[in-house]
Amino acid sequence: MRQVEVLDYVDHLRHHLGRHALVLDMAITDATAKEIGVAMGQAPAYAEKRGPSLIDAAIDALIDLDETARVETAPAEEKIAA
């Protein structure tokens, strides 16, 4: 896959993930779950409890989107008559 195609796909994922993309970006850094929750607009005390579920939801959204993308772009299997 060419570099331009990879960047286009990353842009596609980011567009469809919306705020989940920011959560994923923060999750791969040294940000805490509390910091992620606060960045998503939650109060610090609530963010500490809710942060891990935000990360889980973002990962689930990425998996769902990626599986959809693979299904849409996969070539159809050809059946050969016997």
Phi and psi in radians as a Rosetta constraint file:
Dihedral C 1 N 2 CA 2 C 2 CIRCULARHARMONIC -1.228 0.35
Dihedral N 2 CA 2 C 2 N 3 CIRCULARHARMONIC 2.743 0.35
Dihedral C 2 N 3 CA 3 C 3 CIRCULARHARMONIC -1.053 0.35
Dihedral N 3 CA 3 C 3 N 4 CIRCULARHARMONIC -0.677 0.35
Dihedral C 3 N 4 CA 4 C 4 CIRCULARHARMONIC -1.098 0.35
Dihedral N 4 CA 4 C 4 N 5 CIRCULARHARMONIC -0.720 0.35
Dihedral C 4 N 5 CA 5 C 5 CIRCULARHARMONIC -1.126 0.35
Dihedral N 5 CA 5 C 5 N 6 CIRCULARHARMONIC -0.669 0.35
Dihedral C 5 N 6 CA 6 C 6 CIRCULARHARMONIC -1.112 0.35
Dihedral N 6 CA 6 C 6 N 7 CIRCULARHARMONIC -0.807 0.35
Dihedral C 6 N 7 CA 7 C 7 CIRCULARHARMONIC -1.112 0.35
Dihedral N 7 CA 7 C 7 N 8 CIRCULARHARMONIC -0.687 0.35
Dihedral C 7 N 8 CA 8 C 8 CIRCULARHARMONIC -1.070 0.35
Dihedral N 8 CA 8 C 8 N 9 CIRCULARHARMONIC -0.696 0.35
Dihedral C 8 N 9 CA 9 C 9 CIRCULARHARMONIC -1.212 0.35
Dihedral N 9 CA 9 C 9 N 10 CIRCULARHARMONIC -0.698 0.35
Dihedral C 9 N 10 CA 10 C 10 CIRCULARHARMONIC -1.093 0.35
Dihedral N 10 CA 10 C 10 N 11 CIRCULARHARMONIC -0.760 0.35
Dihedral C 10 N 11 CA 11 C 11 CIRCULARHARMONIC -1.070 0.35
Dihedral N 11 CA 11 C 11 N 12 CIRCULARHARMONIC -0.708 0.35
Dihedral C 11 N 12 CA 12 C 12 CIRCULARHARMONIC -1.039 0.35
Dihedral N 12 CA 12 C 12 N 13 CIRCULARHARMONIC -0.830 0.35
Dihedral C 12 N 13 CA 13 C 13 CIRCULARHARMONIC -1.076 0.35
Dihedral N 13 CA 13 C 13 N 14 CIRCULARHARMONIC -0.818 0.35
Dihedral C 13 N 14 CA 14 C 14 CIRCULARHARMONIC -1.055 0.35
Dihedral N 14 CA 14 C 14 N 15 CIRCULARHARMONIC -0.727 0.35
Dihedral C 14 N 15 CA 15 C 15 CIRCULARHARMONIC -1.069 0.35
Dihedral N 15 CA 15 C 15 N 16 CIRCULARHARMONIC -0.803 0.35
Dihedral C 15 N 16 CA 16 C 16 CIRCULARHARMONIC -1.371 0.35
Dihedral N 16 CA 16 C 16 N 17 CIRCULARHARMONIC -0.439 0.35
Dihedral C 16 N 17 CA 17 C 17 CIRCULARHARMONIC -1.380 0.35
Dihedral N 17 CA 17 C 17 N 18 CIRCULARHARMONIC -0.472 0.35
Dihedral C 17 N 18 CA 18 C 18 CIRCULARHARMONIC 1.038 0.35
Dihedral N 18 CA 18 C 18 N 19 CIRCULARHARMONIC -2.223 0.35
Dihedral C 18 N 19 CA 19 C 19 CIRCULARHARMONIC -1.163 0.35
Dihedral N 19 CA 19 C 19 N 20 CIRCULARHARMONIC -0.384 0.35
Dihedral C 19 N 20 CA 20 C 20 CIRCULARHARMONIC -1.069 0.35
Dihedral N 20 CA 20 C 20 N 21 CIRCULARHARMONIC -0.539 0.35
Dihedral C 20 N 21 CA 21 C 21 CIRCULARHARMONIC -1.100 0.35
Dihedral N 21 CA 21 C 21 N 22 CIRCULARHARMONIC -0.714 0.35
Dihedral C 21 N 22 CA 22 C 22 CIRCULARHARMONIC -1.122 0.35
Dihedral N 22 CA 22 C 22 N 23 CIRCULARHARMONIC -0.730 0.35
Dihedral C 22 N 23 CA 23 C 23 CIRCULARHARMONIC -1.046 0.35
Dihedral N 23 CA 23 C 23 N 24 CIRCULARHARMONIC -0.790 0.35
Dihedral C 23 N 24 CA 24 C 24 CIRCULARHARMONIC -1.139 0.35
Dihedral N 24 CA 24 C 24 N 25 CIRCULARHARMONIC -0.711 0.35
Dihedral C 24 N 25 CA 25 C 25 CIRCULARHARMONIC -1.037 0.35
Dihedral N 25 CA 25 C 25 N 26 CIRCULARHARMONIC -0.773 0.35
Dihedral C 25 N 26 CA 26 C 26 CIRCULARHARMONIC -1.218 0.35
Dihedral N 26 CA 26 C 26 N 27 CIRCULARHARMONIC -0.600 0.35
Dihedral C 26 N 27 CA 27 C 27 CIRCULARHARMONIC -1.151 0.35
Dihedral N 27 CA 27 C 27 N 28 CIRCULARHARMONIC -0.467 0.35
Dihedral C 27 N 28 CA 28 C 28 CIRCULARHARMONIC -1.555 0.35
Dihedral N 28 CA 28 C 28 N 29 CIRCULARHARMONIC 0.037 0.35
Dihedral C 28 N 29 CA 29 C 29 CIRCULARHARMONIC -1.771 0.35
Dihedral N 29 CA 29 C 29 N 30 CIRCULARHARMONIC -2.848 0.35
Dihedral C 29 N 30 CA 30 C 30 CIRCULARHARMONIC -1.604 0.35
Dihedral N 30 CA 30 C 30 N 31 CIRCULARHARMONIC 0.280 0.35
Dihedral C 30 N 31 CA 31 C 31 CIRCULARHARMONIC -1.145 0.35
Dihedral N 31 CA 31 C 31 N 32 CIRCULARHARMONIC 2.466 0.35
Dihedral C 31 N 32 CA 32 C 32 CIRCULARHARMONIC -1.474 0.35
Dihedral N 32 CA 32 C 32 N 33 CIRCULARHARMONIC 2.880 0.35
Dihedral C 32 N 33 CA 33 C 33 CIRCULARHARMONIC -1.050 0.35
Dihedral N 33 CA 33 C 33 N 34 CIRCULARHARMONIC -0.636 0.35
Dihedral C 33 N 34 CA 34 C 34 CIRCULARHARMONIC -1.097 0.35
Dihedral N 34 CA 34 C 34 N 35 CIRCULARHARMONIC -0.780 0.35
Dihedral C 34 N 35 CA 35 C 35 CIRCULARHARMONIC -1.102 0.35
Dihedral N 35 CA 35 C 35 N 36 CIRCULARHARMONIC -0.661 0.35
Dihedral C 35 N 36 CA 36 C 36 CIRCULARHARMONIC -1.150 0.35
Dihedral N 36 CA 36 C 36 N 37 CIRCULARHARMONIC -0.787 0.35
Dihedral C 36 N 37 CA 37 C 37 CIRCULARHARMONIC -1.045 0.35
Dihedral N 37 CA 37 C 37 N 38 CIRCULARHARMONIC -0.750 0.35
Dihedral C 37 N 38 CA 38 C 38 CIRCULARHARMONIC -1.112 0.35
Dihedral N 38 CA 38 C 38 N 39 CIRCULARHARMONIC -0.722 0.35
Dihedral C 38 N 39 CA 39 C 39 CIRCULARHARMONIC -1.098 0.35
Dihedral N 39 CA 39 C 39 N 40 CIRCULARHARMONIC -0.448 0.35
Dihedral C 39 N 40 CA 40 C 40 CIRCULARHARMONIC -1.559 0.35
Dihedral N 40 CA 40 C 40 N 41 CIRCULARHARMONIC 0.121 0.35
Dihedral C 40 N 41 CA 41 C 41 CIRCULARHARMONIC 1.659 0.35
Dihedral N 41 CA 41 C 41 N 42 CIRCULARHARMONIC 0.243 0.35
Dihedral C 41 N 42 CA 42 C 42 CIRCULARHARMONIC -1.672 0.35
Dihedral N 42 CA 42 C 42 N 43 CIRCULARHARMONIC 2.665 0.35
Dihedral C 42 N 43 CA 43 C 43 CIRCULARHARMONIC -1.132 0.35
Dihedral N 43 CA 43 C 43 N 44 CIRCULARHARMONIC 2.580 0.35
Dihedral C 43 N 44 CA 44 C 44 CIRCULARHARMONIC -0.924 0.35
Dihedral N 44 CA 44 C 44 N 45 CIRCULARHARMONIC -0.774 0.35
Dihedral C 44 N 45 CA 45 C 45 CIRCULARHARMONIC -1.135 0.35
Dihedral N 45 CA 45 C 45 N 46 CIRCULARHARMONIC -0.715 0.35
Dihedral C 45 N 46 CA 46 C 46 CIRCULARHARMONIC -1.288 0.35
Dihedral N 46 CA 46 C 46 N 47 CIRCULARHARMONIC -0.635 0.35
Dihedral C 46 N 47 CA 47 C 47 CIRCULARHARMONIC -1.068 0.35
Dihedral N 47 CA 47 C 47 N 48 CIRCULARHARMONIC -0.623 0.35
Dihedral C 47 N 48 CA 48 C 48 CIRCULARHARMONIC -1.115 0.35
Dihedral N 48 CA 48 C 48 N 49 CIRCULARHARMONIC -0.628 0.35
Dihedral C 48 N 49 CA 49 C 49 CIRCULARHARMONIC -1.408 0.35
Dihedral N 49 CA 49 C 49 N 50 CIRCULARHARMONIC -0.636 0.35
Dihedral C 49 N 50 CA 50 C 50 CIRCULARHARMONIC -1.552 0.35
Dihedral N 50 CA 50 C 50 N 51 CIRCULARHARMONIC -0.357 0.35
Dihedral C 50 N 51 CA 51 C 51 CIRCULARHARMONIC -0.902 0.35
Dihedral N 51 CA 51 C 51 N 52 CIRCULARHARMONIC -0.869 0.35
Dihedral C 51 N 52 CA 52 C 52 CIRCULARHARMONIC -1.047 0.35
Dihedral N 52 CA 52 C 52 N 53 CIRCULARHARMONIC -0.626 0.35
Dihedral C 52 N 53 CA 53 C 53 CIRCULARHARMONIC -1.264 0.35
Dihedral N 53 CA 53 C 53 N 54 CIRCULARHARMONIC -0.469 0.35
Dihedral C 53 N 54 CA 54 C 54 CIRCULARHARMONIC -1.141 0.35
Dihedral N 54 CA 54 C 54 N 55 CIRCULARHARMONIC -0.712 0.35
Dihedral C 54 N 55 CA 55 C 55 CIRCULARHARMONIC -1.148 0.35
Dihedral N 55 CA 55 C 55 N 56 CIRCULARHARMONIC -0.793 0.35
Dihedral C 55 N 56 CA 56 C 56 CIRCULARHARMONIC -1.042 0.35
Dihedral N 56 CA 56 C 56 N 57 CIRCULARHARMONIC -0.753 0.35
Dihedral C 56 N 57 CA 57 C 57 CIRCULARHARMONIC -1.127 0.35
Dihedral N 57 CA 57 C 57 N 58 CIRCULARHARMONIC -0.669 0.35
Dihedral C 57 N 58 CA 58 C 58 CIRCULARHARMONIC -1.167 0.35
Dihedral N 58 CA 58 C 58 N 59 CIRCULARHARMONIC -0.719 0.35
Dihedral C 58 N 59 CA 59 C 59 CIRCULARHARMONIC -1.124 0.35
Dihedral N 59 CA 59 C 59 N 60 CIRCULARHARMONIC -0.762 0.35
Dihedral C 59 N 60 CA 60 C 60 CIRCULARHARMONIC -1.061 0.35
Dihedral N 60 CA 60 C 60 N 61 CIRCULARHARMONIC -0.721 0.35
Dihedral C 60 N 61 CA 61 C 61 CIRCULARHARMONIC -1.114 0.35
Dihedral N 61 CA 61 C 61 N 62 CIRCULARHARMONIC -0.701 0.35
Dihedral C 61 N 62 CA 62 C 62 CIRCULARHARMONIC -1.134 0.35
Dihedral N 62 CA 62 C 62 N 63 CIRCULARHARMONIC -0.765 0.35
Dihedral C 62 N 63 CA 63 C 63 CIRCULARHARMONIC -1.091 0.35
Dihedral N 63 CA 63 C 63 N 64 CIRCULARHARMONIC -0.812 0.35
Dihedral C 63 N 64 CA 64 C 64 CIRCULARHARMONIC -1.049 0.35
Dihedral N 64 CA 64 C 64 N 65 CIRCULARHARMONIC -0.776 0.35
Dihedral C 64 N 65 CA 65 C 65 CIRCULARHARMONIC -1.172 0.35
Dihedral N 65 CA 65 C 65 N 66 CIRCULARHARMONIC -0.740 0.35
Dihedral C 65 N 66 CA 66 C 66 CIRCULARHARMONIC -1.168 0.35
Dihedral N 66 CA 66 C 66 N 67 CIRCULARHARMONIC -0.716 0.35
Dihedral C 66 N 67 CA 67 C 67 CIRCULARHARMONIC -1.112 0.35
Dihedral N 67 CA 67 C 67 N 68 CIRCULARHARMONIC -0.689 0.35
Dihedral C 67 N 68 CA 68 C 68 CIRCULARHARMONIC -1.101 0.35
Dihedral N 68 CA 68 C 68 N 69 CIRCULARHARMONIC -0.752 0.35
Dihedral C 68 N 69 CA 69 C 69 CIRCULARHARMONIC -1.107 0.35
Dihedral N 69 CA 69 C 69 N 70 CIRCULARHARMONIC -0.704 0.35
Dihedral C 69 N 70 CA 70 C 70 CIRCULARHARMONIC -1.171 0.35
Dihedral N 70 CA 70 C 70 N 71 CIRCULARHARMONIC -0.666 0.35
Dihedral C 70 N 71 CA 71 C 71 CIRCULARHARMONIC -1.160 0.35
Dihedral N 71 CA 71 C 71 N 72 CIRCULARHARMONIC -0.726 0.35
Dihedral C 71 N 72 CA 72 C 72 CIRCULARHARMONIC -1.196 0.35
Dihedral N 72 CA 72 C 72 N 73 CIRCULARHARMONIC -0.527 0.35
Dihedral C 72 N 73 CA 73 C 73 CIRCULARHARMONIC -1.758 0.35
Dihedral N 73 CA 73 C 73 N 74 CIRCULARHARMONIC -0.147 0.35
Dihedral C 73 N 74 CA 74 C 74 CIRCULARHARMONIC -1.249 0.35
Dihedral N 74 CA 74 C 74 N 75 CIRCULARHARMONIC 2.330 0.35
Dihedral C 74 N 75 CA 75 C 75 CIRCULARHARMONIC -1.180 0.35
Dihedral N 75 CA 75 C 75 N 76 CIRCULARHARMONIC 2.556 0.35
Dihedral C 75 N 76 CA 76 C 76 CIRCULARHARMONIC -1.243 0.35
Dihedral N 76 CA 76 C 76 N 77 CIRCULARHARMONIC 2.499 0.35
Dihedral C 76 N 77 CA 77 C 77 CIRCULARHARMONIC -1.324 0.35
Dihedral N 77 CA 77 C 77 N 78 CIRCULARHARMONIC 2.434 0.35
Dihedral C 77 N 78 CA 78 C 78 CIRCULARHARMONIC -1.685 0.35
Dihedral N 78 CA 78 C 78 N 79 CIRCULARHARMONIC 2.339 0.35
Dihedral C 78 N 79 CA 79 C 79 CIRCULARHARMONIC -1.733 0.35
Dihedral N 79 CA 79 C 79 N 80 CIRCULARHARMONIC 2.374 0.35
Dihedral C 79 N 80 CA 80 C 80 CIRCULARHARMONIC -1.805 0.35
Dihedral N 80 CA 80 C 80 N 81 CIRCULARHARMONIC 2.217 0.35
Dihedral C 80 N 81 CA 81 C 81 CIRCULARHARMONIC -1.189 0.35
Dihedral N 81 CA 81 C 81 N 82 CIRCULARHARMONIC 2.468 0.35
